Amino acid sequence: MFSLQTIFGKGDKFYGLLEASAEAARQSAQALIALSRQKTPNPSLDEFRVARRREKQVFNEISAELVNTFVTALEREDIEALSAALYKIPKTIEKFAERYALFAAQIMDVDFESRAIMLENGCAVVAEMVGLLRKGMPLDKMKALNDRMQAIEGEADRLILDLYRDLFVKENDVARLLLRKDLFEMLEKAIDRCRDAGNVVYAIALKNS
């Protein structure tokens, strides 16, 4: 016979899995910072692949546990929504890294580090929000963190407009212009993914307040 404590204990494992997923996303962003500092025509993508494999492993484990666990600490649809949102962050970052690696020799002089740091800050905020789920979801702290995430995303939007202005005024090489535009837009998309994950966590906190 299973006790209720045993059943709910199994449900609690989702907190740990979601935290691991958020940390894998953050590790991808940290790998991106390292990549932007390499300044080499043949950058290594090993760290991205490790983080991506870890994220995929956690995503699959969450999916399997949802099938096998009778009682969950959070509502199933909330777990699925947050897992999917977190999964998209390192996926988008890895796409950037792969594209960057193809053309690194042509764009080593471009500053991607500042945006990568902004992205890592966003991932850190999301990881902190996910960590609060098991701590009673304090709404005041969740709101403050979500506001910070929205501010990061808003700043990214402003910077992409500044980038467009700079590109079309100062960049004379059309191929390089399009490449830089594409890469910076991918970084902005990754920050948007962080915002989306933050929105899901905040919605969960509101629902359970």
C-alpha positions as semicolon CSV with decimal commas, in nm:
position;residue;x (nm);y (nm);z (nm)
1;M;0,000;0,000;0,000
2;F;0,132;0,345;-0,091
3;S;0,096;0,629;0,156
4;L;-0,017;0,976;0,045
5;Q;0,327;1,103;0,146
6;T;0,488;0,859;-0,094
7;I;0,257;0,962;-0,376
8;F;0,307;1,333;-0,318
9;G;0,681;1,274;-0,279
10;K;0,687;1,141;-0,632
11;G;0,503;1,450;-0,750
12;D;0,761;1,673;-0,583
13;K;1,035;1,545;-0,814
14;F;0,902;1,779;-1,081
15;Y;1,041;2,075;-0,890
16;G;1,390;1,929;-0,919
17;L;1,348;1,841;-1,285
18;L;1,224;2,189;-1,375
19;E;1,511;2,343;-1,179
20;A;1,756;2,121;-1,368
21;S;1,598;2,232;-1,696
22;A;1,633;2,599;-1,604
23;E;1,996;2,544;-1,502
24;A;2,072;2,371;-1,834
25;A;1,933;2,676;-2,014
26;R;2,156;2,900;-1,805
27;Q;2,458;2,684;-1,884
28;S;2,385;2,730;-2,255
29;A;2,390;3,106;-2,208
30;Q;2,717;3,084;-2,016
31;A;2,864;2,878;-2,300
32;L;2,752;3,152;-2,538
33;I;2,945;3,411;-2,340
34;A;3,255;3,191;-2,362
35;L;3,199;3,147;-2,735
36;S;3,176;3,522;-2,792
37;R;3,513;3,564;-2,619
38;Q;3,699;3,299;-2,820
39;K;3,770;3,519;-3,121
40;T;3,869;3,220;-3,329
41;P;3,761;3,115;-3,680
42;N;3,693;2,760;-3,555
43;P;3,506;2,788;-3,224
44;S;3,417;2,475;-3,027
45;L;3,049;2,389;-2,980
46;D;3,106;2,109;-2,729
47;E;2,963;2,299;-2,430
48;F;2,645;2,376;-2,622
49;R;2,596;2,015;-2,718
50;V;2,644;1,900;-2,358
51;A;2,391;2,154;-2,227
52;R;2,148;2,070;-2,508
53;R;2,172;1,696;-2,440
54;R;2,112;1,763;-2,072
55;E;1,808;1,979;-2,150
56;K;1,667;1,715;-2,385
57;Q;1,725;1,445;-2,125
58;V;1,539;1,644;-1,858
59;F;1,257;1,728;-2,101
60;N;1,210;1,359;-2,186
61;E;1,227;1,262;-1,819
62;I;0,955;1,514;-1,732
63;S;0,737;1,375;-2,012
64;A;0,789;1,020;-1,887
65;E;0,722;1,111;-1,524
66;L;0,397;1,283;-1,619
67;V;0,279;0,952;-1,760
68;N;0,395;0,748;-1,461
69;T;0,309;0,980;-1,170
70;F;-0,047;0,978;-1,032
71;V;-0,023;1,301;-0,827
72;T;0,191;1,599;-0,929
73;A;0,301;1,893;-0,716
74;L;0,185;2,131;-0,991
75;E;-0,094;2,092;-1,242
76;R;0,011;1,872;-1,530
77;E;-0,059;2,131;-1,798
78;D;0,154;2,383;-1,607
79;I;0,444;2,139;-1,586
80;E;0,416;2,066;-1,958
81;A;0,396;2,435;-2,049
82;L;0,697;2,531;-1,838
83;S;0,902;2,233;-1,952
84;A;0,834;2,323;-2,317
85;A;0,920;2,691;-2,257
86;L;1,248;2,606;-2,085
87;Y;1,338;2,353;-2,355
88;K;1,322;2,624;-2,623
89;I;1,587;2,844;-2,461
90;P;1,899;2,626;-2,516
91;K;1,753;2,506;-2,846
92;T;1,752;2,866;-2,974
93;I;2,097;2,936;-2,826
94;E;2,244;2,629;-2,995
95;K;2,101;2,740;-3,329
96;F;2,279;3,072;-3,287
97;A;2,605;2,896;-3,196
98;E;2,589;2,669;-3,500
99;R;2,522;2,963;-3,733
100;Y;2,795;3,170;-3,569
101;A;3,050;2,890;-3,602
102;L;2,991;2,870;-3,978
103;F;3,086;3,234;-4,030
104;A;3,308;3,307;-3,727
105;A;3,605;3,413;-3,941
106;Q;3,397;3,692;-4,096
107;I;3,248;3,835;-3,777
108;M;3,512;3,795;-3,506
109;D;3,520;4,172;-3,467
110;V;3,148;4,193;-3,385
111;D;3,052;4,233;-3,018
112;F;2,809;3,954;-2,929
113;E;2,931;3,930;-2,571
114;S;2,715;4,213;-2,435
115;R;2,398;4,049;-2,569
116;A;2,513;3,709;-2,445
117;I;2,555;3,853;-2,096
118;M;2,206;4,002;-2,118
119;L;2,075;3,658;-2,217
120;E;2,255;3,492;-1,927
121;N;2,100;3,747;-1,692
122;G;1,759;3,652;-1,829
123;C;1,830;3,283;-1,778
124;A;1,942;3,354;-1,421
125;V;1,614;3,534;-1,348
126;V;1,413;3,245;-1,492
127;A;1,613;2,992;-1,288
128;E;1,544;3,193;-0,971
129;M;1,173;3,206;-1,053
130;V;1,161;2,830;-1,111
131;G;1,341;2,778;-0,780
132;L;1,065;2,968;-0,599
133;L;0,799;2,719;-0,713
134;R;0,890;2,475;-0,437
135;K;0,913;2,759;-0,181
136;G;0,547;2,851;-0,174
137;M;0,555;3,071;-0,485
138;P;0,579;3,405;-0,297
139;L;0,389;3,637;-0,527
140;D;0,580;3,955;-0,437
141;K;0,915;3,795;-0,521
142;M;0,775;3,635;-0,835
143;K;0,639;3,970;-0,955
144;A;0,969;4,147;-0,888
145;L;1,160;3,882;-1,083
146;N;0,908;3,882;-1,367
147;D;0,932;4,261;-1,387
148;R;1,311;4,228;-1,408
149;M;1,275;3,975;-1,689
150;Q;1,038;4,204;-1,875
151;A;1,289;4,489;-1,836
152;I;1,568;4,275;-1,983
153;E;1,348;4,180;-2,278
154;G;1,244;4,543;-2,327
155;E;1,607;4,653;-2,334
156;A;1,682;4,383;-2,591
157;D;1,403;4,520;-2,810
158;R;1,544;4,871;-2,782
159;L;1,895;4,755;-2,868
160;I;1,780;4,567;-3,178
161;L;1,631;4,892;-3,310
162;D;1,962;5,069;-3,242
163;L;2,136;4,784;-3,422
164;Y;1,920;4,823;-3,732
165;R;1,998;5,193;-3,742
166;D;2,371;5,126;-3,706
167;L;2,377;4,843;-3,961
168;F;2,199;5,021;-4,239
169;V;2,401;5,340;-4,191
170;K;2,752;5,204;-4,132
171;E;2,768;4,851;-4,283
172;N;2,861;4,860;-4,651
173;D;2,901;4,486;-4,705
174;V;2,551;4,352;-4,779
175;A;2,633;3,989;-4,699
176;R;2,788;4,085;-4,365
177;L;2,496;4,315;-4,291
178;L;2,246;4,032;-4,339
179;L;2,459;3,792;-4,135
180;R;2,491;4,031;-3,841
181;K;2,119;4,112;-3,856
182;D;2,030;3,740;-3,856
183;L;2,257;3,657;-3,562
184;F;2,146;3,946;-3,345
185;E;1,783;3,862;-3,415
186;M;1,849;3,504;-3,301
187;L;1,993;3,636;-2,976
188;E;1,688;3,855;-2,927
189;K;1,469;3,551;-2,991
190;A;1,655;3,360;-2,720
191;I;1,587;3,645;-2,477
192;D;1,222;3,632;-2,584
193;R;1,225;3,261;-2,495
194;C;1,340;3,356;-2,145
195;R;1,057;3,607;-2,119
196;D;0,809;3,338;-2,229
197;A;0,936;3,097;-1,962
198;G;0,916;3,372;-1,700
199;N;0,558;3,445;-1,801
200;V;0,466;3,078;-1,757
201;V;0,620;3,066;-1,408
202;Y;0,446;3,388;-1,306
203;A;0,112;3,259;-1,436
204;I;0,158;2,943;-1,229
205;A;0,228;3,155;-0,921
206;L;-0,081;3,369;-0,983
207;K;-0,294;3,059;-1,028
208;N;-0,174;2,916;-0,697
209;S;-0,180;3,239;-0,495
